[in-house]
Amino acid sequence: MGRGAPAVLEAFKMPIVLLFTLAILALILIRVAPELMRLRIRFFKWLHWTWAARVTEEHFERWVLFFRIFLLGLAVVLFLVGVRSALS
């Protein structure tokens, strides 16, 4: 992982290509976040969890915004870790 990294952490070193691929996947998922939330609502209705579907529908915009911010943060972290791994 870097200079002075414990041997245990060396076992978890991910290939650089995988880090960049996961970052790109997270960026792609930002675009489909509303569709994933609608799928979640349909799944709750299929389970007859009307209370969960109703709560998700009432706060739909906030859930989508939360997931988009989370996925953007994940993409940035993965990209930065990939760059650091490539440079070390």
C-alpha positions in Angstrom: 0.0 0.0 0.0 2.8 2.4 0.7 5.9 2.8 2.7 5.6 1.4 6.2 2.3 -0.3 5.6 1.7 -3.4 7.8 1.8 -6.8 6.1 -1.8 -7.4 6.9 -2.9 -4.4 4.7 -0.8 -5.6 1.8 -3.1 -8.6 1.4 -6.0 -6.2 0.8 -4.3 -4.3 -2.0 -6.7 -4.0 -4.9 -5.6 -3.9 -8.5 -5.6 -0.3 -9.8 -7.9 -1.2 -12.8 -10.5 -2.5 -10.4 -10.5 0.7 -8.4 -11.0 2.8 -11.4 -13.7 0.4 -12.8 -15.6 0.7 -9.5 -15.3 4.5 -9.6 -16.7 4.6 -13.1 -19.5 2.2 -12.1 -20.4 4.5 -9.1 -20.6 7.5 -11.5 -22.9 5.5 -13.8 -25.1 4.6 -10.9 -25.6 8.2 -10.1 -27.6 8.5 -13.3 -29.9 5.6 -12.5 -30.5 6.4 -8.8 -34.1 7.4 -9.3 -34.9 4.2 -11.2 -33.3 2.2 -8.4 -35.4 4.0 -5.8 -38.6 3.3 -7.9 -37.5 -0.4 -8.1 -37.1 -0.3 -4.3 -40.7 1.1 -3.9 -42.0 -1.7 -6.2 -40.2 -4.3 -4.1 -41.7 -3.0 -0.9 -45.2 -3.1 -2.5 -44.5 -6.6 -3.7 -43.7 -7.6 -0.1 -46.9 -5.8 1.0 -44.9 -3.4 3.1 -47.1 -0.4 2.3 -45.7 1.6 5.2 -42.2 1.3 3.8 -43.3 2.1 0.3 -45.3 5.1 1.5 -42.3 6.5 3.5 -40.0 6.0 0.6 -42.5 7.7 -1.8 -43.0 10.7 0.6 -39.2 11.3 0.8 -38.3 10.2 -2.7 -36.3 13.3 -3.6 -34.3 13.2 -0.4 -33.4 9.5 -0.8 -32.3 10.1 -4.4 -30.2 13.1 -3.3 -28.6 11.0 -0.5 -27.7 8.1 -2.8 -26.3 10.5 -5.5 -24.1 12.2 -2.9 -23.0 8.9 -1.5 -22.1 7.5 -4.9 -20.2 10.6 -5.8 -18.3 10.5 -2.6 -17.5 6.8 -3.2 -16.4 7.5 -6.7 -14.0 10.3 -5.6 -12.5 8.1 -2.8 -12.0 5.1 -5.1 -10.4 7.4 -7.7 -8.1 9.0 -5.2 -7.1 5.6 -3.8 -6.4 4.4 -7.3 -4.3 7.4 -8.1 -2.3 6.9 -4.9 -1.8 3.2 -5.6 -0.7 4.0 -9.1 1.9 6.6 -8.0 3.3 4.5 -5.2 
